[in-house]
Amino acid sequence: MTKYILGIDEGTTSARTFVIDEEGTVLGLGQAELTQHYPRSGWIEHDPQEIVTTQYETMRAAMRQAGIQPADLSAIGLTNQRQTALVWEKDTGRPIYNAIVWASRHSVDIVEQWVAEGHGETIRSKTGRTPDAFYSASKIRWILDAVPGAQERAEKGELLAGTIDTWLVWNLTGREAFVTDYSNGAETMMMNLETLDWDDELLSIYGIPRVMLPRIVPSDTVVGDAAPSFGAPVPIAANMGDQQAGLFGQAAFKPGQAKMTYGTAGVLNINAGSSTAYVPGLTTTAAWGVGGDIAYEIEGVVYAMGKTMQWLRDDMKLIHAAPDSEWYAGQVASTEGVYLVPAFTGLGAPDWDSYARAAIVGISNATNRLHIIRAGVESMVYQTRDLVQAALDQSDITIPEIRVDGGAVKNNLLCQMTADITGIPVIRPRVQEATIYGAMLMAGIATGVYGSLDEVSSRWQQDRVFEPSMSRDQADTLYAGWREARELTKGWARKVPGAAA
């Protein structure tokens, strides 16, 4: 009897669902866009109810396309946008405020206050993170401050808080399962990497009651049954943050193996094995827990990769569709010294500057839209090297190759330039949906569809290898120009009166 696995991928800009068979063949796909809410400059929110409704729609669409019923499913694997956080009422399920998206700058002041009070090193040593509004803790704190009476209700146990995985599982199981996994818990800036549990000292600093937080479990835990939503018993057998799921889907199971995801944001993940060593500018986090073992990873996040292409398309009207960027960029041999630094909501790793703002520099009378489009593509390459360079310069890590995934990796120019500028071979796999595949493969391991990590690894296949072809002198010169341009954007919202904060 054929075994089918359903994969839920709740992302930043869309909700998706895949159905695969045990061979990994995609039989059904459902996808729907998610509304972005911008209540003020630098703030990004989602409607939590829309997240649930939209995800359900894509589940039904994927099963219809696959020609199966819920009773045919062996397991569900779930992955999500990680640091996005919300607070809701335990009894009614009603959110008390919109979900605050990972890239939002709502809570910058809160984090700065924690650091000013001297808690920065405590946070970093316990969580592996440079304190930033990127993570969930300050978002939850902001909601508790913004909604009258919320703090008192939270302390009484009337409110629940979590990331989007927790919200979806709670709804899918008919409000029975209130859980998260190691990979998502680590992204909250509340989980202790050593104990793999919420840290009471940090919760006291943040003023977040432990009673409102979910139970943390390994990634391969069967967390609940989706029967209340599906009408048939289907185990939710895997829960992973999107980037950790991507590393898993790329079969990067050995220390030093790395992947780079070109999604809305850009994320470099490097398998660190059992090490929780700190790399300045980057973060150490939990990769996954499977088979009773825990794996850690080193991670670097930049806020705008695919988001830059969306900006060129939707706001600047320079391209008609994101895939067009390769053709337009290829019409000019270079940017002629133009750099686009997409710090729309600040700079992420390795600089972590919430007050940086985007800029295009180096424009001359000869500059046209093709140079700007190419600069947008190249910004993804340079940001990748920022992350790789930080890892190589400040640790004993070696990166023999970079496995890439995400919608943008169909762009051959992007992949080749990444190999050229980093000096590291880039491998594009046949299956480029590594994030959702990782969650589904983890669910397959948890339920016995797959017998081992080796079996999962054997299913990974490469599509194309991009070898470095540019001289190191040329690559370093181009990268040095990028670093100069990046430096100009730092602290802009503080320097210029009236700049968007």
Helices and strands as residue ranges (DSSP letters): E 4-10, E 14-21, E 26-33, E 45-46, H 48-66, G 70-72, E 73-80, E 85-89, E 99-100, H 108-116, H 120-127, H 136-146, H 150-155, E 159-163, H 164-172, E 179-181, H 182-185, G 186-188, E 191-192, E 197-198, H 200-206, G 210-212, E 215-217, E 224-225, H 227-230, E 235-241, H 242-249, E 258-262, E 266-273, E 283-290, E 293-302, H 306-310, I 311-315, H 324-329, E 339-341, E 359-361, H 369-393, E 402-405, G 407-410, H 412-422, E 426-429, H 434-446, H 453-458, E 462-466, H 472-489, H 492-495
